[in-house]
């Protein structure tokens, strides 16, 4: 967060009832770390906040692998139930007291429903990939895009994960290229932060 001045964000949050911040960026660009750093700052400032990590809300494996679609399509279009998240999360961010969401348990490939209380005043952070897709992009007050080269992001993967290079090429990188070329997230973000 060294190259981001958080003071403008804080003043916007303090002057709003409920402020929605999207932290967008491709895989391993530092979104979760950045959200954690902002939350540390918010605690010091005594500002209420809630963070939603979109990876907590992916669908079961059978819905996103071996579906008959190309791997990049599975990752971009099937990894999340986009319409359900719009209805149960995004449409409720400004006005509702709580949201009820399915959280994915990776070990058991199952979901558990949890009710999350939203702050009456404060900041709601949504962090994840592909946040500026058309179904979600209009719900944010501000969008930060964490920009990091593919080479650097791949270097951040575990050695075990790096072995399956073909999966990155067919699934992740192709979907990321589609997102960049179709939705132009760097152009539509309010702030771009190099990580």
C-alpha positions, 0 to 999 in steps of 0.5 A: 500500500506504499504507493497508494494515498488512503486519505482520500478514500477515508474522507469519502468513507467518512462522508458516506453512509456506506461506501463500496470499494472494489479491489480488482486485479488478476490472480496473485496481484496482491488483492487480499494482502491489499484489503488486509492492509486497508482493514488495518488502517480502518481499525486504527481510524475506528471505521466499521468495515466488512470484507468480501473475498469473492473466492469464498463464493465459488461454485462446486467443482462439478459446476466449473470443471469438465463441463464441456466448455473450454477451460478459460470459459469455465473460469470466467463464466462458471467459477461463480454463480454471477446472477445469484451473487448479484441478487444476494450480495451486490443488490443488497450492499447499499440498503440491507442490514445483512446478506446471506451467502454461500461460502465454499469449503474447498476441502469438502467441496461443499457450501455453508450458508452464513449471514453477514451483518453489514455496517450501517456506516463504513466501508464494504470491500469486495476483492477478487478477479473480474469484478468489473464484469457487466453484471457487477460493475455498477455497484461500486463507489470506487474501483482500484485495479492492482496491476502486476505483470504476468511474470511477477504474478506467476512467480508468486505461485507455489512451486507445486502450482507452477508445475501445471503450466498448461492449466495456466495457459488454457484456463487462467491466462486465457480468461484474464486476457479475455477480461482485459480485452473485453471489459478493459478494467484498467481503463474503467478503474478509478485508480490503478496501483502497481504491485 
